[in-house]
């Protein structure tokens, strides 16, 4: 009886993962893109300190790297095998993802 319940639960979990496979595949890219864009906005649009903005974008899943180039107003984030870069484009446009 217990084995049958475990099989049903495993099957249900497998079906749920299969149903959400597209969203799960996109998640690694979303983590790095969100972090780069939000850090850029925090730092260059709002004008807050680097230490505050690092805490602001901190996620449950840690990033491998978060690099800030203040001369070019460019922020790069790497996490879960994906990388993203955001750059401040000006006061009217704010920050945008560049890759």
C-alpha positions in Angstrom: 0.0 0.0 0.0 2.8 2.5 0.9 4.7 1.6 -2.2 1.6 2.3 -4.3 1.2 5.8 -2.7 4.8 6.6 -3.3 4.5 5.6 -7.0 1.4 7.8 -7.4 3.2 10.7 -5.8 6.3 10.2 -7.9 4.2 10.0 -11.1 2.3 13.2 -10.1 5.5 15.0 -9.4 7.0 13.9 -12.8 3.8 15.1 -14.6 4.0 18.4 -12.9 7.6 18.9 -13.8 6.9 17.9 -17.4 3.9 20.3 -17.6 6.1 23.2 -16.4 9.3 22.3 -18.4 9.3 25.5 -20.4 9.1 27.7 -17.4 11.7 25.6 -15.5 14.1 25.8 -18.5 13.8 29.6 -18.6 14.5 30.1 -14.9 18.3 30.2 -15.0 18.3 33.1 -17.5 15.7 35.0 -15.5 17.7 34.9 -12.3 20.8 36.5 -13.9 18.8 39.0 -16.0 16.6 40.1 -13.1 19.7 40.6 -10.8 21.6 42.6 -13.4 18.7 44.8 -14.3 17.6 45.5 -10.7 21.1 46.2 -9.5 21.6 48.6 -12.4 18.4 50.4 -11.6 19.1 50.5 -7.9 22.6 51.8 -8.4 22.3 54.2 -11.4 18.7 55.2 -11.5 18.0 55.5 -7.8 21.6 56.5 -7.0 22.0 54.1 -3.9 25.2 52.6 -2.6 26.8 49.5 -4.0 26.4 47.6 -0.7 22.7 48.5 -0.4 22.0 47.4 -4.0 23.8 44.1 -3.5 21.5 43.3 -0.6 18.5 44.5 -2.6 19.1 42.0 -5.4 20.1 39.1 -3.2 18.1 36.0 -4.0 17.6 32.7 -2.3 19.7 31.1 -5.0 23.1 32.9 -4.9 24.7 34.4 -8.0 28.2 33.2 -9.0 29.2 36.8 -9.8 27.8 40.4 -9.7 30.2 42.8 -11.3 29.7 46.6 -11.4 31.7 48.8 -13.8 30.9 52.4 -12.6 32.9 54.1 -15.4 30.6 52.5 -18.1 27.5 52.1 -15.8 27.5 48.5 -16.7 26.4 45.6 -14.5 27.0 41.9 -15.2 25.5 39.0 -13.3 26.2 35.3 -13.6 24.2 32.5 -12.0 23.0 29.0 -12.7 25.2 28.9 -15.8 23.7 32.0 -17.4 25.0 35.5 -17.7 23.3 38.8 -18.3 24.4 42.4 -18.6 22.5 45.6 -18.0 23.6 49.2 -18.8 22.4 52.6 -17.7 21.4 54.4 -20.9 20.4 57.8 -19.4 18.0 59.6 -17.2 15.0 59.2 -19.5 15.6 55.5 -20.4 17.1 54.1 -17.2 18.7 50.7 -17.4 18.2 48.1 -20.1 19.5 44.5 -20.7 22.2 44.5 -23.3 22.8 40.7 -23.3 
